[in-house]
Amino acid sequence: MVRTMGERGFIMKIPPFEFQTARRLSLYFASFMAGYAPSGVNIAGDSLVFSGSPDLVLNGAFSSITNMYKSKLLATNSERLPCPRIKLNINDYKWVAQRLSSKLGFSISDDDTICSFFKKVVDSMPMYISRIGNIALETELKSINLSGDTLYLGGDMADFAQLQVLKLEKYEYGRNYLSLKFKGDMKISPLWYGILGGGWLASFSGYFGDTLLSLLIDENLILSEIQNIGSASVITSVIEDFSEAPIKVKEPPSHGEAYTLLLFLNMSPQILGRAGVISLSYQRISVGNNAYIVTEEIPISLSSLYQMLQPLITGVEYGTLKKSIEDLLKCTLRSAAGRSSAICQEKWGDLSTMSAMVRSLWNILSGIDPYGNVYRLSRLSGDAEYTFRDPRVLRQLMKLIKKA
């Protein structure tokens, strides 16, 4: 990084490895900050050294998060994002949301969700940043201290407990996380709540029934992108595109392979190209009254499928085939979530049969025994229109295989 004489710079420390959720969300937010650092970012251990003035860099990042929130909201075709209510846990509501809202000057209501609460926190940040000034900002950003089992984010300003949704390590691993007696508590300052809240909104990938979905990106990939001038936009585009994709699909992630294929089929060719070279995952989180527990990680690596998926998505000659595949995938997901219908069963059978068909379809798109798997798809399909016994669908599938 080349910095001109007299150019302002500042340090932002990243939470330690034991606090993976806070660390990940901080890095997501830092990737948006990097886009507003005029001469780039240096990395020194767990410290990120940004060029530029902290108020301008932070406000730029918060503005980007707000725009991403609006885009996700449009994808839902509703006035608010489906999201768990913050009052699901009364301590979250009384001892975090109410206290922090009073500190930052906004109001909350009983029907506020985690999404709407974090959005209000993000919206309050420009005023908070203006009020405390750059010297206090710099102190808050680089003040991260671990005392016993408690992590303090923001130095003397770290006065607010963490929300339950920020305690994934504690509930996933209990007190033996990394073979340590790990309590996993945090005390968080207002600015750091803005950073963690902004990172959480950026990675938020939908809420389905009692399941939250959150995007996971490899830490090394984020760090390699944000320290190169101009390349931070690549990682922020990845966060935007892939966190929004499940919201657009509007189906529960109840079957890994079916869900992954359905996501791919609904991506634009540009986004699909990124998925072909970057390995990502979605974290599936069970939402309960007193805990948010990680139950599964759904990988979305596309490397083995790209060659056949790309023409399937872009080629108008495969329209009937694509619709049939999407119908099978949606029926599989709904059946796995306990919402099967008579129409789905008539066309595709029970969940066991659908799962076998999805596996055969995955093998075809991966180039594994394509003709044998086409035969299995046809045999397992029902006699209804637009199944894999329909000649129109079969002809398009065979054409795709021969071309690829």
C-alpha positions in Angstrom: 0.0 0.0 0.0 1.4 3.4 -1.0 0.4 6.2 1.4 1.1 9.9 0.7 2.7 12.1 3.3 0.3 13.4 5.9 -2.5 11.0 4.8 -4.6 9.9 7.8 -4.7 6.2 8.7 -6.3 4.2 11.5 -6.3 0.7 13.0 -9.2 -1.7 13.4 -8.5 -4.9 15.4 -10.3 -8.1 14.6 -11.8 -10.3 17.4 -9.7 -13.4 18.3 -10.2 -16.8 16.7 -12.1 -18.2 19.7 -15.0 -15.7 19.0 -15.6 -16.9 15.4 -19.0 -15.2 14.9 -17.7 -11.8 16.0 -14.5 -12.3 14.0 -16.4 -13.3 10.8 -18.9 -10.5 11.0 -16.1 -7.9 11.6 -14.3 -9.1 8.5 -17.4 -8.9 6.4 -17.9 -5.3 7.5 -14.2 -4.6 7.0 -14.5 -5.7 3.4 -17.0 -2.9 2.9 -14.7 -0.4 4.7 -11.9 -1.3 2.4 -13.8 0.1 -0.6 -13.6 3.5 1.0 -10.0 3.4 2.1 -8.3 5.7 -0.6 -4.9 4.0 -0.5 -6.0 0.5 0.5 -5.5 -1.6 3.6 -2.5 -3.3 5.3 -2.8 -6.4 7.5 -0.6 -6.9 10.5 -1.7 -9.9 12.5 -5.2 -9.3 13.7 -5.0 -5.6 13.0 -6.3 -4.0 9.8 -4.5 -0.7 9.0 -6.9 1.5 6.8 -5.9 4.5 4.9 -8.1 7.5 5.1 -10.2 9.2 7.8 -12.1 6.8 10.1 -15.4 8.7 9.9 -15.4 8.8 6.1 -14.4 5.1 5.8 -17.0 3.9 8.4 -19.8 6.0 7.0 -19.2 4.7 3.5 -19.4 1.1 4.8 -22.6 1.8 6.7 -24.1 3.4 3.6 -23.2 0.2 1.6 -24.8 -2.0 4.2 -28.0 0.1 4.1 -28.2 -0.2 0.3 -27.7 -4.0 0.5 -30.5 -4.2 3.1 -32.8 -2.3 0.7 -32.0 -4.8 -2.1 -32.8 -7.8 0.1 -36.0 -6.1 1.1 -37.0 -5.7 -2.5 -36.3 -9.4 -3.1 -38.9 -10.3 -0.5 -41.6 -8.2 -2.1 -42.7 -7.2 1.4 -42.3 -4.2 3.7 -39.9 -6.0 6.1 -37.4 -8.9 6.0 -38.7 -12.1 7.5 -36.5 -12.4 10.6 -36.7 -13.6 14.2 -38.3 -11.2 16.6 -35.8 -9.8 19.0 -38.3 -10.3 21.9 -38.0 -14.0 21.4 -35.5 -13.7 24.2 -36.6 -11.2 26.8 -33.1 -10.5 28.0 -32.1 -9.5 24.4 -35.0 -7.1 24.3 -34.7 -5.5 27.8 -30.9 -5.5 28.5 -29.6 -5.0 25.0 -32.1 -3.6 22.5 -33.8 -1.1 24.9 -30.5 0.1 26.5 -28.7 0.4 23.2 -31.6 2.2 21.5 -31.7 4.7 24.3 -28.0 5.3 24.0 -28.1 5.8 20.2 -31.4 7.7 20.1 -33.8 5.5 18.4 -37.0 3.7 19.5 -37.8 0.0 19.4 -41.2 -1.9 19.5 -42.3 -5.3 20.5 -42.5 -6.5 16.9 -38.9 -5.4 16.0 -36.8 -8.2 14.6 -33.1 -8.8 14.7 -32.9 -7.5 11.2 -34.9 -4.3 11.9 -33.0 -3.7 15.2 -29.6 -4.0 13.5 -30.8 -1.8 10.7 -31.7 0.9 13.2 -28.3 0.5 14.8 -26.6 1.0 11.4 -28.8 4.0 10.6 -27.8 5.6 13.9 -24.1 5.2 13.3 -23.4 8.4 11.3 -24.9 10.6 14.1 -22.9 8.6 16.7 -19.7 8.9 14.6 -20.2 12.7 14.3 -20.9 13.1 18.0 -17.8 11.3 19.4 -15.2 12.4 16.8 -12.3 10.6 15.1 -10.0 10.3 18.1 -12.6 8.4 20.1 -13.5 6.4 17.0 -9.9 5.3 16.6 -9.7 4.3 20.3 -12.9 2.2 20.0 -11.8 0.5 16.8 -8.5 -0.8 18.1 -9.6 -1.5 21.7 -10.2 -5.3 21.9 -9.3 -7.0 25.1 -9.9 -10.5 26.4 -10.2 -10.7 30.2 -10.8 -14.2 31.5 -13.7 -15.6 29.4 -15.1 -12.2 28.4 -14.1 -10.2 25.3 -14.4 -6.4 25.4 -15.0 -4.8 22.1 -14.5 -1.0 22.3 -12.5 -0.4 25.4 -14.3 1.9 28.0 -17.3 2.1 25.7 -17.9 -1.7 25.9 -21.0 -1.5 28.1 -23.6 -3.7 26.3 -24.1 -7.5 26.5 -24.2 -9.5 23.4 -27.4 -10.7 21.7 -28.1 -14.4 21.7 -27.6 -14.5 17.9 -24.0 -13.5 18.5 -23.4 -16.5 20.9 -23.2 -19.3 18.3 -19.9 -20.7 19.6 -21.2 -20.9 23.2 -24.3 -22.9 22.2 -22.7 -25.0 19.5 -19.7 -26.2 21.5 -20.7 -25.6 25.1 -18.0 -25.0 27.7 -15.4 -27.2 26.1 -14.9 -25.1 22.9 -11.4 -25.7 21.6 -10.7 -27.8 24.7 -11.0 -24.6 26.8 -13.4 -23.8 29.6 -15.0 -21.3 27.2 -17.7 -19.0 28.5 -17.7 -16.9 25.3 -19.2 -13.7 26.7 -18.7 -10.3 25.1 -19.2 -6.7 26.2 -19.7 -4.5 23.2 -19.5 -0.7 22.5 -22.0 1.1 20.4 -19.7 1.4 17.4 -18.8 -2.3 17.6 -22.5 -3.1 17.7 -22.8 -1.1 14.5 -19.9 -3.1 13.0 -21.2 -6.5 14.1 -24.8 -5.6 13.1 -23.6 -4.4 9.7 -21.7 -7.6 9.2 -24.7 -9.7 10.3 -27.1 -7.9 7.9 -24.6 -8.4 5.1 -24.4 -12.1 5.7 -28.1 -12.6 6.4 -29.4 -15.0 3.8 -33.0 -15.6 4.9 -35.3 -16.9 7.6 -37.5 -19.9 6.9 -39.8 -21.1 9.7 -37.4 -21.7 12.6 -34.2 -21.6 10.5 -31.8 -18.7 9.9 -29.4 -18.9 7.0 -26.1 -17.0 7.0 -23.4 -16.8 4.4 -20.0 -18.2 5.2 -16.8 -17.1 3.3 -13.3 -18.3 4.0 -11.4 -15.8 6.1 -8.3 -16.1 4.0 -10.2 -15.2 0.9 -11.6 -12.0 2.5 -8.2 -11.0 3.8 -6.5 -11.5 0.4 -9.1 -9.4 -1.3 -9.4 -6.4 1.1 -5.6 -5.7 1.2 -5.5 -5.2 -2.6 -6.5 -1.8 -3.8 -9.6 -2.1 -6.0 -10.3 -5.8 -5.4 -12.4 -5.2 -2.2 -15.4 -4.7 -4.6 -15.0 -8.4 -5.6 -15.6 -9.7 -2.2 -18.4 -7.3 -1.4 -20.1 -8.3 -4.6 -19.8 -11.9 -3.6 -21.4 -11.1 -0.2 -24.2 -9.2 -1.8 -25.0 -11.7 -4.5 -24.8 -14.9 -2.4 -26.5 -13.6 0.7 -29.4 -12.5 -1.4 -29.7 -15.6 -3.5 -31.6 -17.7 -0.9 -34.0 -14.9 -0.2 -34.9 -14.8 -3.9 -35.4 -18.6 -4.0 -37.9 -18.5 -1.0 -37.6 -22.2 -0.2 -36.4 -23.8 3.1 -32.9 -25.3 3.1 -34.2 -28.7 4.1 -32.3 -30.9 1.6 -28.7 -30.0 0.9 -28.3 -31.1 -2.8 -31.7 -30.0 -3.9 -31.2 -26.6 -2.2 -27.8 -26.1 -3.8 -29.0 -26.9 -7.3 -32.0 -24.7 -7.0 -29.8 -21.8 -5.9 -27.5 -22.3 -8.9 -30.5 -22.4 -11.3 -31.7 -19.1 -10.0 -28.3 -17.3 -10.3 -27.4 -14.9 -13.1 -24.6 -16.1 -15.4 -22.2 -13.5 -13.9 -22.9 -14.7 -10.3 -22.7 -18.3 -11.4 -19.3 -17.6 -12.9 -18.1 -16.4 -9.4 -19.5 -19.6 -7.8 -17.4 -21.6 -10.2 -14.2 -20.4 -8.7 -15.1 -19.6 -5.1 -16.1 -22.2 -2.5 -18.8 -20.8 -0.2 -21.2 -22.2 2.4 -24.4 -21.3 4.2 -24.7 -21.7 7.9 -28.0 -23.2 8.9 -29.0 -21.9 12.4 -31.9 -23.3 14.5 -33.8 -20.5 16.2 -35.1 -21.3 19.7 -36.2 -19.2 22.7 -32.9 -19.2 24.5 -30.3 -20.1 21.9 -29.3 -20.0 18.2 -27.6 -23.3 17.4 -25.7 -24.1 14.2 -27.2 -27.3 12.8 -25.6 -27.6 9.4 -23.2 -26.0 6.9 -24.4 -26.3 3.3 -21.5 -26.0 0.8 -22.1 -24.4 -2.6 -19.0 -25.2 -4.5 -19.9 -25.3 -8.2 -16.6 -26.5 -9.8 -17.9 -29.9 -10.8 -21.3 -28.7 -12.1 -20.4 -25.4 -13.9 -19.8 -27.0 -17.4 -23.4 -28.2 -17.7 -25.2 -25.7 -15.5 -24.0 -22.7 -17.5 -25.7 -23.7 -20.8 -28.7 -24.9 -18.9 -29.2 -21.5 -17.4 -28.3 -19.4 -20.5 -29.7 -21.5 -23.3 -33.4 -20.8 -24.2 -33.5 -24.2 -25.9 -33.5 -25.8 -22.4 -36.5 -23.9 -21.0 -38.8 -26.9 -20.5 -36.0 -29.0 -19.0 -35.1 -26.2 -16.6 -38.7 -25.8 -15.4 -39.0 -29.6 -14.8 -35.7 -29.7 -12.8 -36.9 -26.7 -10.7 -40.2 -28.4 -10.0 -38.4 -31.5 -8.8 -36.1 -29.5 -6.6 -38.9 -27.4 -5.0 -41.0 -30.5 -4.4 -38.0 -32.2 -2.7 -37.4 -29.2 -0.5 -41.1 -28.9 0.5 -41.4 -32.6 1.1 -38.2 -32.6 3.3 -39.7 -29.7 5.3 -43.0 -31.7 5.8 -45.0 -29.7 3.2 -45.4 -32.3 0.5 -48.4 -32.0 -1.9 -50.5 -34.5 -3.9 -49.2 -32.9 -7.1 -45.6 -33.4 -6.1 -46.2 -37.0 -5.1 -48.0 -37.8 -8.4 -45.1 -36.4 -10.4 -42.1 -37.3 -8.3 -43.1 -39.9 -5.7 -42.3 -39.8 -2.0 -39.3 -38.0 -0.4 -37.0 -41.1 -0.7 -37.7 -41.3 -4.4 -37.3 -37.5 -4.9 -33.9 -37.7 -3.1 -32.7 -40.5 -5.3 -33.7 -38.4 -8.4 -31.9 -35.4 -7.1 -28.8 -37.5 -6.6 -29.1 -38.8 -10.2 -29.6 -35.3 -11.5 -26.5 -34.1 -9.5 -24.5 -37.0 -11.0 -25.6 -36.1 -14.6 -24.6 -32.4 -14.1 -21.3 -33.6 -12.7 -20.6 -35.8 -15.7 -20.9 -39.1 -13.7 -22.5 -41.9 -15.7 -24.9 -39.5 -17.5 -26.8 -42.0 -19.5 -27.3 -44.5 -16.6 -28.6 -41.7 -14.5 -30.9 -40.5 -17.2 -32.4 -44.0 -17.3 -32.9 -43.9 -13.5 -34.5 -40.5 -13.6 -37.0 -41.7 -16.2 -37.8 -44.9 -14.3 -38.4 -43.1 -11.1 -40.6 -40.3 -12.6 -44.3 -40.4 -12.6 -46.4 -40.4 -15.8 -47.5 -36.8 -15.4 -46.6 -34.1 -17.9 -43.2 -32.5 -17.7 -41.5 -35.3 -15.7 -38.5 -37.1 -17.0 -40.7 -39.5 -18.8 -42.0 -36.6 -21.0 -40.2 -36.9 -24.4 -39.9 -33.1 -24.6 -37.9 -33.1 -21.3 -35.9 -36.1 -22.1 -34.9 -34.7 -25.6 -33.6 -31.5 -24.0 -31.7 -33.4 -21.3 -30.0 -35.6 -23.9 -29.1 -32.6 -26.0 -27.5 -30.9 -22.9 -25.5 -34.0 -22.1 -24.2 -34.4 -25.7 -23.3 -30.7 -26.0 -21.5 -30.6 -22.7 
